[in-house]
Structures are given as structure tokens and as C-alpha cells.
Amino acid sequence: MDARAPSAKKRRSVAAESQGPERLSAPAPAATEASGPDSTAEPEESPTQEPPPAAGEDGVDRISGLPDAVLGDIVSLLPTKEAARTQTLASRWRHVWRAAPLNLDHGDLNLGDGALAAAVSRILAAHPGPGRRFCIPPHLLHDRPTAVDAWLRSSALDNLQELDFWEDRPYWRQRREFPPSPPPASTFRFSATLRVATFRKCHLLDSSVEALHFPQLKQLALEYVEISEGSLHTMISCCPALECLLLKSFGFCRIQISSNSLRSIGVGIMVDGKKPRLREVVIVDAPCLERLLYLQERMKINVSIISAPKLETLGCFSDRCYQSKLVFGTTAIEGLDVVNFAMVVHSVKILAVNSCHINLDMVIGLMKCFPCLEKLYIKVILYIRGLEPVAS
């Protein structure tokens, strides 16, 4: 090589300057051609062209070049329809959906019961597994128990991580009423691998729960579930990794919680005729608990917190029901009134309350009880004669 010859970088710079601003603002393909080692040479004479300045500007499909494992993770996070359609993108994608963990969610299919059942059966037959998420509406437990049992036994759902018997609320209201039905025994074959479980409009029998163990379960939601007090305690105690518990069910009056892993608890009341409903929550020992949430505005419920040293978020509790009580050790709050102020709670930093007659003394009392508050949210209900209550 001639030592006096200018470098490739210098030749590109000179070529760009000689072409002026009009050339620099040319369309992307021309700019790409001018970025070679020698702007005066033909493109085919440049065996080592530099890559484009930004990924995708040359039209190259970079996603398809990712490893199969990465593509599989991407596909398993897509909605059910879109995940299956990736098979039509290119031959490179044809096998990815079948190799990726299956995500089957009835909400993504938007089908009636008959068509939904047929679609679920076809998808499970076409996919070899394993399963990531399986979500079906709970009324199928009542209407098609045999089909649900067969689906849950499918090898396509082996090693399932998320199981949801769930239906969106607006769609739920259009459904006819049906009694809570027990899920089939095949539901619990995933107990060793489940990380998320949501049960709605189910009846969890004592015989089904007593021998369960969920070593990896982190999120558990029970909504409109009939379960006895003993089975509920058993179910919580058999989840050593549980971090989030949502409880809005019936069949029990009291729940007592001791957990080294729980970080968030949401409680609500569900009434079903004369069956027992939740009246008391006792948090005996929850060293990691950070959030305690009331899921309804009016709840006749007593909550006692004996030990929760990391509890930071509390609410939303209300003065619209004076039969409810919140007790921290020896400090008691009825409605929103501090009736027994024997100790302060330093851990709480976020507090949400709901009031129909807020006053300054009430706010001062709460701030004395929780002296380290950083955020206080107050929802005020205004009653105007002749009109519905208005929240502000």
C-alpha cells in the first residue's frame, strides 16, 4: 500500500465535503452507497462495506436473526392469536410458536362458548408444550367440566406457570348466574410449577386443598371463591414464596396470616346468601409486608396488625362504616377516628382514606397516629339533596 495515499476515513470525509449539503440530504439508499471505503467506486467493487449507521435502515430483518430461545420468549408473551400467526411470517418462524411455551388466553380469542371450546382443543392438540399461561372463563367449570379436565391433562400445559379461571367484569355481568363449581383434580397437577394462580367463581373443597403444596407460587387471587377457614389457612401456609394475596371470597369469618414472604395483601368482602363472610383479619407476623389494601369502600371488618414492621402503604379505609376497626398494637381506629392512641406507627408512609364528612380534627388525629406520612390521599363523598353521591 502507498504510504502517501489518504486513509479510507479521510477519503470519505473529502467525498462528503465535495458533494455539498444537497448530496448529504439525499435518500437513505444513496447515502448508504456513499458511505463505502471509496465514494467514487462502484458498490460491487467494495468487498468490505461498513454496516449501516442504524439497525434496520438497510431493511435487514434483525429479529429473525435472534437465537431460538429469545424468539420463543418473545412469542410466549404475545396474545394467543398473534403468537400463532407468527408461523406465517417466514420459514424461519414456522417452528418458533410450537417450540415456545404456550400462552393460551380465552380473552385473546373473543369467541362464544362452543367456538371457544373447539379452538382451545385444537390449540392444545397442535402445541407440544410446555405451557406458560392458561386462562379460561370460570363458567366453563360448571358448563363443560369434562372438557376442562381434558384440557388441564394435556401435555401442552406441562410445567404450567400461570393458571387463571378468570373473566373480565363487563363480560362477566352479561353471563347468567351459576353456582361456584369445584375445579377438577387435574387443576392441581401444576402445583409444583405454578407462579401465578387466579381462581374466580370456584368452590375449593377441603379434600382438594389439604394435601397441596405450591413451592413457587408468588401471586394468589381468590375472588368469589367458596372456601372454608381451615382450607384457606392451609392454602396460604403451603405457599412459602407467596408475595401477593388478593382475597375477596366467602365461606369463612376470620383469617389469620403469618408469612415471611408476603409483600402485598388486598382484602374485600363477598356475600352469598347466609354463608359465612369475612369479618376479621389478623396479621400476626408479616416481616416483609409493605401494602395492605381495602378492596371496597364500605366493609364491616376488623383488621388487627400485630407485627408488620415494613408496612408502608395502607388504605383505602372509610368512615362510611363505623362498624369497622383498624388496630395497630394498642392503637385503635374506628372509621377514621383514632379512639385509642397509645402508640404511633412510624412505618406507614402512604395513607388513603374515604370520607363523607372529613374534618380537620380527623386529619390531625391520623397524622399523629402515622407521623412519618409522606402522602395522604383523601376521597371525599359529597351528598347533594336529590342527587346521587359525588366523589371529589
Secondary structure, DSSP 4 states (H G I P E B T S, - for coil): --TTSPPHHHHHHHHHHHHHHHHHTS-HHHHHHHTSS-TTS-GGG-TTPPPPSSTTTT----GGGS-HHHHHHHHHTS-HHHHHHGGGT-GGGTTHHHHSPEEEEHHHH---HHHHHHHHHHHHHH----EEEEEE-THHHHH-HHHHHHHHH-GGGTT--EEEE---HHHHTTSPP---BPPPGGGGGGTTT-SEEEEESBB--HHHHTT---TT--EEEEEEEE--HHHHHHHHHT-TT--EEEEEEES-SEEEEE-SS--EEEE-----TTS-B--EEEEEE-TT--EEEESSSS---EEEES--TT--EEEEEESS-TT-EEEETTEEEETTEEEE-S----S--EEEEEESS--HHHHHHHHHHSTT-SEEEEEEEE--TTS--EE-
